[in-house]
Amino acid sequence: PNIPVLCHPQLEGLCCFLQLSTCPEHLLVRFCGWLLALTPDLSYTSAAILAEQLFLRRVLSLSQPPSRHLMAALASFCSKYSQPFCRVVVATVLREPEEGAEQTKLVCELVEECLEPDGVRLVLSQVLEVPLSEKLLPVVQAVLGRQVRGHPLSPQEVLPPELFDLLVLTLCRQAPAFSSSLNYAKLVTAVLTMYQSQVS
C-alpha cells in the first residue's frame, strides 16, 4: 500500500480522528502490520508522531503486564521504527521517576526481545543521560544481557568504547547512592565479568 504524504499537523489530526490512542489492541496489531507494509517507509518524524499516538498513553497507564496484543504491536512497530519509538516512548518512561514497575519491566522486555542492537544502544545512552535509580538498574542489566545473548559479536565490539566509558564513569560516580543495593552489586559484577579486559 501507498500513503499520501501528510504534513505533521495533518498526521496528528488523522490520528485523533481515527482515535488511534484508544483503539482496541487487536486492531492496533493490524494497524502496525499495515504500517510495516507502507511504501515508502515513514519519515522519522512521522514515525515518532505515530509512536506517541499509538503507544505512549497505553504504556504510561500500564498497571499490569501488557496484553499479548499490545506486545505484538510493540514488537511489530519496533522492528522497523525502533529509533523514533525509543526517542518518544522509552525516553518518557525513563525520565518519569513516578512511573511504576510495569513500565520498567516493559522496557526490559523490549530490550531483551524486540529492539535491534542500535535501539538497545540508544536505550542505554538514554539511561545514562539521567541520574541512575533502582528503577533503571534492571534496564542496564537487560542491555548488558542482550548484548551477549542476542548478537554474534563480543560485548566489547557491540558496546562502543565511548558508551562503555560513560557507563563505567556513571557507575563509579553514583556508587555512594547504591551502597546497599543488591541490583547495583549485580550490575557491577556483570560489567566486571563481561568487560574485565577493559576495566582497570
Contact map, one row per residue, 1 for C-alpha under 8 A:
11100000000000000000000000000000000011100000000000000000000000000000000000000000000000000000000000000000000000000000000000000000000000000000000000000000000000000000000000000000000000000000000000000000
11110000000000000000000000000000000001110000000000000000000000000000000000000000000000000000000000000000000000000000000000000000000000000000000000000000000000000000000000000000000000000000000000000000
11111000000000000000000000000000000001100000000000000000000000000000000000000000000000000000000000000000000000000000000000000000000000000000000000000000000000000000000000000000000000000000000000000000
01111100000000000000000000000000000000000000000000000000000000000000000000000000000000000000000000000000000000000000000000000000000000000000000000000000000000000000000000000000000000000000000000000000
00111110000000000000000000000000000000000000000000000000000000000000000000000000000000000000000000000000000000000000000000000000000000000000000000000000000000000000000000000000000000000000000000000000
00011111011000000000000000000000000000000000000000000000000000000000000000000000000000000000000000000000000000000000000000000000000000000000000000000000000000000000000000000000000000000000000000000000
00001111111000000000000000000000000000000000000000000000000000000000000000000000000000000000000000000000000000000000000000000000000000000000000000000000000000000000000000000000000000000000000000000000
00000111111100000000000000000000000000000000110010000000000000000000000000000000000000000000000000000000000000000000000000000000000000000000000000000000000000000000000000000000000000000000000000000000
00000011111110000000000000000000000000000000000000000000000000000000000000000000000000000000000000000000000000000000000000000000000000000000000000000000000000000000000000000000000000000000000000000000
00000111111111000000000000000000000000000000000000000000000000000000000000000000000000000000000000000000000000000000000000000000000000000000000000000000000000000000000000000000000000000000000000000000
00000111111111100000000000000000000000000000010010000000000000000000000000000000000000000000000000000000000000000000000000000000000000000000000000000000000000000000000000000000000000000000000000000000
00000001111111110000000000000000000000000000000010001000000000000000000000000000000000000000000000000000000000000000000000000000000000000000000000000000000000000000000000000000000000000000000000000000
00000000111111111000000000000000000000000000000000000000000000000000000000000000000000000000000000000000000000000000000000000000000000000000000000000000000000000000000000000000000000000000000000000000
00000000011111111100000000000000000000000000000000000000000000000000000000000000000000000000000000000000000000000000000000000000000000000000000000000000000000000000000000000000000000000000000000000000
00000000001111111111100000000000000000000000000001001000000000000000000000000000000000000000000000000000000000000000000000000000000000000000000000000000000000000000000000000000000000000000000000000000
00000000000111111111100000000000000000000000000000000000000000000000000000000000000000000000000000000000000000000000000000000000000000000000000000000000000000000000000000000000000000000000000000000000
00000000000011111111000000000000000000000000000000000000000000000000000000000000000000000000000000000000000000000000000000000000000000000000000000000000000000000000000000000000000000000000000000000000
00000000000001111111000000000000000000000000000000000000000000000000000000000000000000000000000000000000000000000000000000000000000000000000000000000000000000000000000000000000000000000000000000000000
00000000000000111111111000000000000000000000000000000000000000000000000000000000000000000000000000000000000000000000000000000000000000000000000000000000000000000000000000000000000000000000000000000000
00000000000000111111111000010000000000000000000000001100000000000000000000000000000000000000000000000000000000000000000000000000000000000000000000000000000000000000000000000000000000000000000000000000
00000000000000110011111000000000000000000000000000001110110000000000000000000000000000000000000000000000000000000000000000000000000000000000000000000000000000000000000000000000000000000000000000000000
00000000000000000011111100000000000000000000000000000100000000000000000000000000000000000000000000000000000000000000000000000000000000000000000000000000000000000000000000000000000000000000000000000000
00000000000000000011111110110000000000000000000000000000000000000000000000000000000000000000000000000000000000000000000000000000000000000000000000000000000000000000000000000000000000000000000000000000
00000000000000000000011111110000000000000000000000000000000000000000000000000000000000000000000000000000000000000000000000000000000000000000000000000000000000000000000000000000000000000000000000000000
00000000000000000000001111111000000000000000000000000000000000000000110010000000000000000000000000000000000000000000000000000000000000000000000000000000000000000000000000000000000000000000000000000000
00000000000000000000000111111100000000000000000000000000000000000000110000000000000000000000000000000000000000000000000000000000000000000000000000000000000000000000000000000000000000000000000000000000
00000000000000000000001111111110000000000000000000000000000000000000000000000000000000000000000000000000000000000000000000000000000000000000000000000000000000000000000000000000000000000000000000000000
00000000000000000001001111111111000000000000000000000100000000000000110010000000000000000000000000000000000000000000000000000000000000000000000000000000000000000000000000000000000000000000000000000000
00000000000000000000000011111111100000000000000000000000000000000000110110010000000000000000000000000000000000000000000000000000000000000000000000000000000000000000000000000000000000000000000000000000
00000000000000000000000001111111110000000000000000000000000000000000000010000000000000000000000000000000000000000000000000000000000000000000000000000000000000000000000000000000000000000000000000000000
00000000000000000000000000111111111000000000000000000000000000000000000000000000000000000000000000000000000000000000000000000000000000000000000000000000000000000000000000000000000000000000000000000000
00000000000000000000000000011111111100000000000000000000000000000000000010011000000000000000000000000000000000000000000000000000000000000000000000000000000000000000000000000000000000000000000000000000
00000000000000000000000000001111111110000000000000000000000000000000000010011000000000000000000000000000000000000000000000000000000000000000000000000000000000000000000000000000000000000000000000000000
00000000000000000000000000000111111111000000000000000000000000000000000000000000000000000000000000000000000000000000000000000000000000000000000000000000000000000000000000000000000000000000000000000000
00000000000000000000000000000011111111000000000000000000000000000000000000001000000000000000000000000000000000000000000000000000000000000000000000000000000000000000000000000000000000000000000000000000
00000000000000000000000000000001111111001000000000000000000000000000000000011001000000000000000000000000000000000000000000000000000000000000000000000000000000000000000000000000000000000000000000000000
10000000000000000000000000000000111111100000000000000000000000000000000000000000000000000000000000000000000000000000000000000000000000000000000000000000000000000000000000000000000000000000000000000000
11100000000000000000000000000000011111111100000000000000000000000000000000000000000000000000000000000000000000000000000000000000000000000000000000000000000000000000000000000000000000000000000000000000
11100000000000000000000000000000000011111100000000000000000000000000000000000000000000000000000000000000000000000000000000000000000000000000000000000000000000000000000000000000000000000000000000000000
01000000000000000000000000000000000001111100000000000000000000000000000000000000000000000000000000000000000000000000000000000000000000000000000000000000000000000000000000000000000000000000000000000000
00000000000000000000000000000000000101111110000000000000000000000000000000000000000000000000000000000000000000000000000000000000000000000000000000000000000000000000000000000000000000000000000000000000
00000000000000000000000000000000000001111111011000000000000000000000000000000000000000000000000000000000000000000000000000000000000000000000000000000000000000000000000000000000000000000000000000000000
00000000000000000000000000000000000000001111111000000000000000000000000000000000000000000000000000000000000000000000000000000000000000000000000000000000000000000000000000000000000000000000000000000000
00000000000000000000000000000000000000000111111100000000000000000000000000000000100100000000000000000000000000000000000000000000000000000000000000000000000000000000000000000000000000000000000000000000
00000001000000000000000000000000000000000011111110000000000000000000000000000000000100000000000000000000000000000000000000000000000000000000000000000000000000000000000000000000000000000000000000000000
00000001001000000000000000000000000000000111111111000000000000000000000000000000000000000000000000000000000000000000000000000000000000000000000000000000000000000000000000000000000000000000000000000000
00000000000000000000000000000000000000000111111111100000000000000000000000000000100110000000000000000000000000000000000000000000000000000000000000000000000000000000000000000000000000000000000000000000
00000000000000000000000000000000000000000001111111110000000000000000000000000000000110110000000000000000000000000000000000000000000000000000000000000000000000000000000000000000000000000000000000000000
00000001001100000000000000000000000000000000111111111000000000000000000000000000000000000000000000000000000000000000000000000000000000000000000000000000000000000000000000000000000000000000000000000000
00000000000000100000000000000000000000000000011111111100000000000000000000000000000000000000000000000000000000000000000000000000000000000000000000000000000000000000000000000000000000000000000000000000
00000000000000000000000000000000000000000000001111111111000000000000000000000000000110011000000000000000000000000000000000000000000000000000000000000000000000000000000000000000000000000000000000000000
00000000000000000000000000000000000000000000000111111111100000000000000000000000000010011000000000000000000000000000000000000000000000000000000000000000000000000000000000000000000000000000000000000000
00000000000100100001100000000000000000000000000011111111100000000000000000000000000000000000000000000000000000000000000000000000000000000000000000000000000000000000000000000000000000000000000000000000
00000000000000000001110000010000000000000000000001111111110000000000000000000000000000000000000000000000000000000000000000000000000000000000000000000000000000000000000000000000000000000000000000000000
00000000000000000000100000000000000000000000000000111111111000000000000001000000000000001000000000000000000000000000000000000000000000000000000000000000000000000000000000000000000000000000000000000000
00000000000000000000000000000000000000000000000000111111111100000000000000000000000000011000000000000000000000000000000000000000000000000000000000000000000000000000000000000000000000000000000000000000
00000000000000000000100000000000000000000000000000011111111110000000000000000000000000000000000000000000000000000000000000000000000000000000000000000000000000000000000000000000000000000000000000000000
00000000000000000000100000000000000000000000000000000111111111000000000000000000000000000000000000000000000000000000000000000000000000000000000000000000000000000000000000000000000000000000000000000000
00000000000000000000000000000000000000000000000000000011111111000000000000000000000000001000000000000010000000000000000000000000000000000000000000000000000000000000000000000000000000000000000000000000
00000000000000000000000000000000000000000000000000000001111111000000000000000000000000000000100000100010000000000000000000000000000000000000000000000000000000000000000000000000000000000000000000000000
00000000000000000000000000000000000000000000000000000000111111100000000000000000000000000000000000000000000000000000000000000000000000000000000000000000000000000000000000000000000000000000000000000000
00000000000000000000000000000000000000000000000000000000011111111100000000000000000000000000000000000110000000000000000000000000000000000000000000000000000000000000000000000000000000000000000000000000
00000000000000000000000000000000000000000000000000000000000011111000000000000000000000000000000000010100000000000000000000000000000000000000000000000000000000000000000000000000000000000000000000000000
00000000000000000000000000000000000000000000000000000000000001111100000000000000000000000000000000000100000000000000000000000000000000000000000000000000000000000000000000000000000000000000000000000000
00000000000000000000000000000000000000000000000000000000000001111110000000000000000000000000000000000100010000000000000000000000000000000000000000000000000000000000000000000000000000000000000000000000
00000000000000000000000000000000000000000000000000000000000001011111011000000000000000000000000000000000010000000000000000000000000000000000000000000000000000000000000000000000000000000000000000000000
00000000000000000000000000000000000000000000000000000000000000001111111000000000000000000000000000000000000000000000000000000000000000000000000000000000000000000000000000000000000000000000000000000000
00000000000000000000000000000000000000000000000000000000000000000111111100000000000000000000000000000000000000000000000000000000000000000000000000000000000000000000000000000000000000000000000000000000
00000000000000000000000011011000000000000000000000000000000000000011111110000000000000000000000000000000000000000000000000000000000000000000000000000000000000000000000000000000000000000000000000000000
00000000000000000000000011011000000000000000000000000000000000000111111111000000000000000000000000000000000000000000000000000000000000000000000000000000000000000000000000000000000000000000000000000000
00000000000000000000000000000000000000000000000000000000000000000111111111100000000000000000000000000000000000000000000000000000000000000000000000000000000000000000000000000000000000000000000000000000
00000000000000000000000000001000000000000000000000000000000000000001111111110000000000000000000000000000000000000000000000000000000000000000000000000000000000000000000000000000000000000000000000000000
00000000000000000000000010011101100000000000000000000000000000000000111111111000000000000000000000000000000000000000000000000000000000000000000000000000000000000000000000000000000000000000000000000000
00000000000000000000000000000000000000000000000000000010000000000000011111111100000000000000000000000000000000000000000000000000000000000000000000000000000000000000000000000000000000000000000000000000
00000000000000000000000000000000000000000000000000000000000000000000001111111110000000000000000000000000000001000110000000000000000000000000000000000000000000000000000000000000000000000000000000000000
00000000000000000000000000001001100100000000000000000000000000000000000111111111000000000000000000000000000000000000000000000000000000000000000000000000000000000000000000000000000000000000000000000000
00000000000000000000000000000001101100000000000000000000000000000000000011111111110000000000000000000000000000000000000000000000000000000000000000000000000000000000000000000000000000000000000000000000
00000000000000000000000000000000000000000000000000000000000000000000000001111111111010000000000000000000000000000110000000000000000000000000000000000000000000000000000000000000000000000000000000000000
00000000000000000000000000000000000000000000000000000000000000000000000000111111110000000000000000000000000000000111000000000000000000000000000000000000000000000000000000000000000000000000000000000000
00000000000000000000000000000000000100000000000000000000000000000000000000011111110000000000000000000000000000000000000000000000000000000000000000000000000000000000000000000000000000000000000000000000
00000000000000000000000000000000000000000001001000000000000000000000000000001111111110000000000000000000000000000000000000000000000000000000000000000000000000000000000000000000000000000000000000000000
00000000000000000000000000000000000000000000000000000000000000000000000000001111111111000000000000000000000000000011001000000000000000000000000000000000000000000000000000000000000000000000000000000000
00000000000000000000000000000000000000000000000000000000000000000000000000000100111111100000000000000000000000000000011001000000000000000000000000000000000000000000000000000000000000000000000000000000
00000000000000000000000000000000000000000001101100100000000000000000000000000000111111110000000000000000000000000000000000000000000000000000000000000000000000000000000000000000000000000000000000000000
00000000000000000000000000000000000000000000001100110000000000000000000000000100111111111100000000000000000000000000000000000000000000000000000000000000000000000000000000000000000000000000000000000000
00000000000000000000000000000000000000000000000000000000000000000000000000000000011111111110000000000000000000000000001001100000000000000000000000000000000000000000000000000000000000000000000000000000
00000000000000000000000000000000000000000000000100000000000000000000000000000000001111111110000000000000000000000000000000000000000000000000000000000000000000000000000000000000000000000000000000000000
00000000000000000000000000000000000000000000000100110001000000000000000000000000000111111111000000000000000000000000000000000000000000000000000000000000000000000000000000000000000000000000000000000000
00000000000000000000000000000000000000000000000000110011001000000000000000000000000011111111100000000000000000000000000000000000000000000000000000000000000000000000000000000000000000000000000000000000
00000000000000000000000000000000000000000000000000000000000000000000000000000000000011111111110000000000001000000000000000100000000000000000000000000000000000000000000000000000000000000000000000000000
00000000000000000000000000000000000000000000000000000000000000000000000000000000000001111111111000000000000000000000000000100100000000000000000000000000000000000000000000000000000000000000000000000000
00000000000000000000000000000000000000000000000000000000000000000000000000000000000000011111111100000000000000000000000000000000000000000000000000000000000000000000000000000000000000000000000000000000
00000000000000000000000000000000000000000000000000000000000100000000000000000000000000001111111100100011000000000000000000000000000000000000000000000000000000000000000000000000000000000000000000000000
00000000000000000000000000000000000000000000000000000000000000000000000000000000000000000111111110000000000000000000000000000110010000010000000000000000000000000000000000000000000000000000000000000000
00000000000000000000000000000000000000000000000000000000000000000000000000000000000000000011111110000000000000000000000000000000010000000000000000000000000000000000000000000000000000000000000000000000
00000000000000000000000000000000000000000000000000000000000000000000000000000000000000000001111111100000000000000000000000000000000000000000000000000000000000000000000000000000000000000000000000000000
00000000000000000000000000000000000000000000000000000000000000000000000000000000000000000000011111100000000000000000000000000000000000000000000000000000000000000000000000000000000000000000000000000000
00000000000000000000000000000000000000000000000000000000000000000000000000000000000000000000000111110000000000000000000000000000000000000000000000000000000000000000000000000000000000000000000000000000
00000000000000000000000000000000000000000000000000000000000100000000000000000000000000000000100111111011000000000000000000000000000000000000000000000000000000000000000000000000000000000000000000000000
00000000000000000000000000000000000000000000000000000000000000100000000000000000000000000000000001111111000000000000000000000000000000000000000000000000000000000000000000000000000000000000000000000000
00000000000000000000000000000000000000000000000000000000000000000000000000000000000000000000000000111111100000000000000000000000000000100000000000000000000000000000000000000000000000000000000000000000
00000000000000000000000000000000000000000000000000000000000001111000000000000000000000000000000000011111110000000000000000000000000000000000000000000000000000000000000000000000000000000000000000000000
00000000000000000000000000000000000000000000000000000000001101000000000000000000000000000000100000111111111000000000000000000000000000000000000000000000000000000000000000000000000000000000000000000000
00000000000000000000000000000000000000000000000000000000000000000000000000000000000000000000100000111111111100000000000000000000000000110110000000000000000000000000000000000000000000000000000000000000
00000000000000000000000000000000000000000000000000000000000000000000000000000000000000000000000000001111111110000000000000000000000000000000000000000000000000000000000000000000000000000000000000000000
00000000000000000000000000000000000000000000000000000000000000001100000000000000000000000000000000000111111111000000000000000000000000000000000000000000000000000000000000000000000000000000000000000000
00000000000000000000000000000000000000000000000000000000000000000000000000000000000000000100000000000011111111100000000000000000000000000010000000000000000000000000000000000000000000000000000000000000
00000000000000000000000000000000000000000000000000000000000000000000000000000000000000000000000000000001111111110000000000000000000000000110011000000000000000000000000000000000000000000000000000000000
00000000000000000000000000000000000000000000000000000000000000000000000000000000000000000000000000000000111111111100000000000000000000000000000000000000000000000000000000000000000000000000000000000000
00000000000000000000000000000000000000000000000000000000000000000000000000100000000000000000000000000000011111111110000000000000000000000000000000000000000000000000000000000000000000000000000000000000
00000000000000000000000000000000000000000000000000000000000000000000000000000000000000000000000000000000001111111110001100100000000000000010011001000000000000000000000000000000000000000000000000000000
00000000000000000000000000000000000000000000000000000000000000000000000000000000000000000000000000000000000111111110000000000000000000000000011011000100000000000000000000000000000000000000000000000000
00000000000000000000000000000000000000000000000000000000000000000000000000000000000000000000000000000000000011111110000000000000000000000000000000000000000000000000000000000000000000000000000000000000
00000000000000000000000000000000000000000000000000000000000000000000000000100110000000000000000000000000000011111111000000000000000000000000000000000000000000000000000000000000000000000000000000000000
00000000000000000000000000000000000000000000000000000000000000000000000000100110010000000000000000000000000001111111111100000000000000000000000000000000000000000000000000000000000000000000000000000000
00000000000000000000000000000000000000000000000000000000000000000000000000000010010000000000000000000000000000000111111100000000000000000000000000000000000000000000000000000000000000000000000000000000
00000000000000000000000000000000000000000000000000000000000000000000000000000000000000000000000000000000000000000011111110000000000000000000000000100010000001000000000000000000000000000000000000000000
00000000000000000000000000000000000000000000000000000000000000000000000000000000001000000000000000000000000000000011111111000000000000000000000000000000000000000000000000000000000000000000000000000000
00000000000000000000000000000000000000000000000000000000000000000000000000000000011001000000000000000000000000100011111111100000000000000000000000000000000000000000000000000000000000000000000000000000
00000000000000000000000000000000000000000000000000000000000000000000000000000000000000000000000000000000000000100011111111110000000000000000001000000000000000000000000000000000000000000000000000000000
00000000000000000000000000000000000000000000000000000000000000000000000000000000000000000000000000000000000000000000111111111000000000000000001000000000000000100000000000000000000000000000000000000000
00000000000000000000000000000000000000000000000000000000000000000000000000000000001001000000000000000000000000000000011111111100000000000000000000000000000000000000000000000000000000000000000000000000
00000000000000000000000000000000000000000000000000000000000000000000000000000000000001000110000000000000000000100000001111111110000000000000000000000000000000000000000000000000000000000000000000000000
00000000000000000000000000000000000000000000000000000000000000000000000000000000000000000000000000000000000000000000000111111111000000000011001000000000000000000000000000000000000000000000000000000000
00000000000000000000000000000000000000000000000000000000000000000000000000000000000000000000000000000000000000000000000011111111100000000000000000000000000000000010000000000000000000000000000000000000
00000000000000000000000000000000000000000000000000000000000000000000000000000000000000000010010000000000000000000000000001111111110000000000000000000000000000000000000000000000000000000000000000000000
00000000000000000000000000000000000000000000000000000000000000000000000000000000000000000000010000000000000000000000000000111111111100010001000000000000000000000000000000000000000000000000000000000000
00000000000000000000000000000000000000000000000000000000000000000000000000000000000000000000000000000000000000000000000000011111111100000000000000000000000000000000011001000000000000000000000000000000
00000000000000000000000000000000000000000000000000000000000000000000000000000000000000000000000000000000000000000000000000001111111000000000000000000000000000000000000000000000000000000000000000000000
00000000000000000000000000000000000000000000000000000000000000000000000000000000000000000000011000000000000000000000000000000111111100000000000000000000000000000000000000000000000000000000000000000000
00000000000000000000000000000000000000000000000000000000000000000000000000000000000000000000000000000000000000000000000000000011111110000000000000000000000000000000000000000000000000000000000000000000
00000000000000000000000000000000000000000000000000000000000000000000000000000000000000000000000000000000000000000000000000000011011111111000000000000000000000000000000000000100000000000000000000000000
00000000000000000000000000000000000000000000000000000000000000000000000000000000000000000000000000000000000000000000000000000000001111111000000000000000000000000000000000000000000000000000000000000000
00000000000000000000000000000000000000000000000000000000000000000000000000000000000000000000000000000000000000000000000000000000000111111100000000000000000000000000000000000000000010110000000000000000
00000000000000000000000000000000000000000000000000000000000000000000000000000000000000000000000000001001000000000000000000000000000111111110000000000000000000000000000000000000000000000000000000000000
00000000000000000000000000000000000000000000000000000000000000000000000000000000000000000000010000000001000000000000000000000010000111111111000000000000000000000000000000000000000000000000000000000000
00000000000000000000000000000000000000000000000000000000000000000000000000000000000000000000000000000000000000000000000000000000000111111111100000000000000000000000000000000000000000110010000000000000
00000000000000000000000000000000000000000000000000000000000000000000000000000000000000000000000000000001000100000000000000000000000001111111110000000000000000000000000000000000000000100000000000000000
00000000000000000000000000000000000000000000000000000000000000000000000000000000000000000000000000000001001100100000000000010000000000111111111000000000000000000000000000000000000000000000000000000000
00000000000000000000000000000000000000000000000000000000000000000000000000000000000000000000000000000000000000000000000000010010000000011111111100000000000000000000000000000000000000000010000000000000
00000000000000000000000000000000000000000000000000000000000000000000000000000000000000000000000000000000000000000000000000000000000000001111111110000000000000000000000000000000000000000010010000000000
00000000000000000000000000000000000000000000000000000000000000000000000000000000000000000000000000000000000100110000000000000000000000000111111111000000000000000000000000000000000000000000000000000000
00000000000000000000000000000000000000000000000000000000000000000000000000000000000000000000000000000000000100110000000110010000000000000011111111100000000000000000000000000000000000000000000000000000
00000000000000000000000000000000000000000000000000000000000000000000000000000000000000000000000000000000000000000000000000000000000000000001111111110000001000000000000000000000000000000000011000000000
00000000000000000000000000000000000000000000000000000000000000000000000000000000000000000000000000000000000000010000000000000000000000000000111111111000000000000000000000000000000000000000000000000000
00000000000000000000000000000000000000000000000000000000000000000000000000000000000000000000000000000000000000110000000000000000000000000000011111111110000000000000000000000000000000000000000000000000
00000000000000000000000000000000000000000000000000000000000000000000000000000000000000000000000000000000000000000000100000000000000000000000001111111110001001100000000000000000000000000000000000000000
00000000000000000000000000000000000000000000000000000000000000000000000000000000000000000000000000000000000000000000000000000000000000000000000111111111111000000000000000000000000000000000000000000000
00000000000000000000000000000000000000000000000000000000000000000000000000000000000000000000000000000000000000000000000000000000000000000000000011111111000000000000000000000000000000000000000000000000
00000000000000000000000000000000000000000000000000000000000000000000000000000000000000000000000000000000000000010000000000000000000000000000000001111111000000000000000000000000000000000000000000000000
00000000000000000000000000000000000000000000000000000000000000000000000000000000000000000000000000000000000000000000100000000000000000000000000001111111110001000000000000000000000000000000000000000000
00000000000000000000000000000000000000000000000000000000000000000000000000000000000000000000000000000000000000000000000000000000000000000000000000011111110000000000000000000000000000000000000000000000
00000000000000000000000000000000000000000000000000000000000000000000000000000000000000000000000000000000000000000000000000000000000000000000000000010011111011000000000000000000000000000000000000000000
00000000000000000000000000000000000000000000000000000000000000000000000000000000000000000000000000000000000000000000000000000000000000000000000000010011111111000000000000000000000000000000000000000000
00000000000000000000000000000000000000000000000000000000000000000000000000000000000000000000000000000000000000000000000000000000000000000000000100110000111111100000000000000000000000000000000001100000
00000000000000000000000000000000000000000000000000000000000000000000000000000000000000000000000000000000000000000000000000000000000000000000000000000000011111111000000000000000000000000000000000100000
00000000000000000000000000000000000000000000000000000000000000000000000000000000000000000000000000000000000000000000000000000000000000000000000000000000111111110000000000000000000000000000000000000000
00000000000000000000000000000000000000000000000000000000000000000000000000000000000000000000000000000000000000000000100000000000000000000000000000100010111111110000000000000000000000000000000000000000
00000000000000000000000000000000000000000000000000000000000000000000000000000000000000000000000000000000000000000000000010000000000000000000000000100000001111111011000000000000000000000000000000000000
00000000000000000000000000000000000000000000000000000000000000000000000000000000000000000000000000000000000000000000000000000000000000000000000000000000000111111111000000000000000000000000000000000000
00000000000000000000000000000000000000000000000000000000000000000000000000000000000000000000000000000000000000000000000000000000000000000000000000000000000100111111100000000000000000000000000000000000
00000000000000000000000000000000000000000000000000000000000000000000000000000000000000000000000000000000000000000000000000000000000000000000000000000000000000011111110000000000000000000000000000000000
00000000000000000000000000000000000000000000000000000000000000000000000000000000000000000000000000000000000000000000000000001000000000000000000000000000000000111111111000000000000000000000000000000000
00000000000000000000000000000000000000000000000000000000000000000000000000000000000000000000000000000000000000000000000000000000000000000000000000000000000000111111111100000000000000000000000000000000
00000000000000000000000000000000000000000000000000000000000000000000000000000000000000000000000000000000000000000000000000000000000000000000000000000000000000001111111110000000000000000000000000000000
00000000000000000000000000000000000000000000000000000000000000000000000000000000000000000000000000000000000000000000000000000001000000000000000000000000000000000111111111000000000000000000000000000000
00000000000000000000000000000000000000000000000000000000000000000000000000000000000000000000000000000000000000000000000000000001000000000000000000000000000000000011111111100000000000000000000000000000
00000000000000000000000000000000000000000000000000000000000000000000000000000000000000000000000000000000000000000000000000000000000000000000000000000000000000000001111111110000000000000000000000000000
00000000000000000000000000000000000000000000000000000000000000000000000000000000000000000000000000000000000000000000000000000000000000000000000000000000000000000000111111111000000000000000000000000000
00000000000000000000000000000000000000000000000000000000000000000000000000000000000000000000000000000000000000000000000000000001000000000000000000000000000000000000011111111100000000000000000000000000
00000000000000000000000000000000000000000000000000000000000000000000000000000000000000000000000000000000000000000000000000000000000000000000000000000000000000000000001111111110000000000001000000000000
00000000000000000000000000000000000000000000000000000000000000000000000000000000000000000000000000000000000000000000000000000000000000000000000000000000000000000000000111111110000000000000000000000000
00000000000000000000000000000000000000000000000000000000000000000000000000000000000000000000000000000000000000000000000000000000000000000000000000000000000000000000000011111111000000000000000000000000
00000000000000000000000000000000000000000000000000000000000000000000000000000000000000000000000000000000000000000000000000000000000100000000000000000000000000000000000001111111110000000000000000000000
00000000000000000000000000000000000000000000000000000000000000000000000000000000000000000000000000000000000000000000000000000000000000000000000000000000000000000000000000111111111000000000000000000000
00000000000000000000000000000000000000000000000000000000000000000000000000000000000000000000000000000000000000000000000000000000000000000000000000000000000000000000000000001111111000000000000000000000
00000000000000000000000000000000000000000000000000000000000000000000000000000000000000000000000000000000000000000000000000000000000000000000000000000000000000000000000000000111111000000000000000000000
00000000000000000000000000000000000000000000000000000000000000000000000000000000000000000000000000000000000000000000000000000000000000000000000000000000000000000000000000000111111110010000000000000000
00000000000000000000000000000000000000000000000000000000000000000000000000000000000000000000000000000000000000000000000000000000000000000000000000000000000000000000000000000011111110000000000000000000
00000000000000000000000000000000000000000000000000000000000000000000000000000000000000000000000000000000000000000000000000000000000000000000000000000000000000000000000000000000011111000000000000000000
00000000000000000000000000000000000000000000000000000000000000000000000000000000000000000000000000000000000000000000000000000000000001000000000000000000000000000000000000000000011111111000000000000000
00000000000000000000000000000000000000000000000000000000000000000000000000000000000000000000000000000000000000000000000000000000000000000000000000000000000000000000000000000000000111111100000000000000
00000000000000000000000000000000000000000000000000000000000000000000000000000000000000000000000000000000000000000000000000000000000001001100000000000000000000000000000000000000000011111110000000000000
00000000000000000000000000000000000000000000000000000000000000000000000000000000000000000000000000000000000000000000000000000000000001001000000000000000000000000000000000000000010011111111000000000000
00000000000000000000000000000000000000000000000000000000000000000000000000000000000000000000000000000000000000000000000000000000000000000000000000000000000000000000000000000000000011111111100000000000
00000000000000000000000000000000000000000000000000000000000000000000000000000000000000000000000000000000000000000000000000000000000000000000000000000000000000000000000000000000000001111111110000000000
00000000000000000000000000000000000000000000000000000000000000000000000000000000000000000000000000000000000000000000000000000000000000001001100000000000000000000000000000000000000000111111111000000000
00000000000000000000000000000000000000000000000000000000000000000000000000000000000000000000000000000000000000000000000000000000000000000000000000000000000000000000000000100000000000011111111100000000
00000000000000000000000000000000000000000000000000000000000000000000000000000000000000000000000000000000000000000000000000000000000000000000000000000000000000000000000000000000000000001111111110000000
00000000000000000000000000000000000000000000000000000000000000000000000000000000000000000000000000000000000000000000000000000000000000000000100100000000000000000000000000000000000000000111111111000000
00000000000000000000000000000000000000000000000000000000000000000000000000000000000000000000000000000000000000000000000000000000000000000000000100000000000000000000000000000000000000000011111111110000
00000000000000000000000000000000000000000000000000000000000000000000000000000000000000000000000000000000000000000000000000000000000000000000000000000000000000000000000000000000000000000001111111110010
00000000000000000000000000000000000000000000000000000000000000000000000000000000000000000000000000000000000000000000000000000000000000000000000000000000000000000000000000000000000000000000111111110000
00000000000000000000000000000000000000000000000000000000000000000000000000000000000000000000000000000000000000000000000000000000000000000000000000000000001000000000000000000000000000000000011111110000
00000000000000000000000000000000000000000000000000000000000000000000000000000000000000000000000000000000000000000000000000000000000000000000000000000000001100000000000000000000000000000000001111111110
00000000000000000000000000000000000000000000000000000000000000000000000000000000000000000000000000000000000000000000000000000000000000000000000000000000000000000000000000000000000000000000001111111111
00000000000000000000000000000000000000000000000000000000000000000000000000000000000000000000000000000000000000000000000000000000000000000000000000000000000000000000000000000000000000000000000000111111
00000000000000000000000000000000000000000000000000000000000000000000000000000000000000000000000000000000000000000000000000000000000000000000000000000000000000000000000000000000000000000000000000111111
00000000000000000000000000000000000000000000000000000000000000000000000000000000000000000000000000000000000000000000000000000000000000000000000000000000000000000000000000000000000000000000000100111111
00000000000000000000000000000000000000000000000000000000000000000000000000000000000000000000000000000000000000000000000000000000000000000000000000000000000000000000000000000000000000000000000000011111
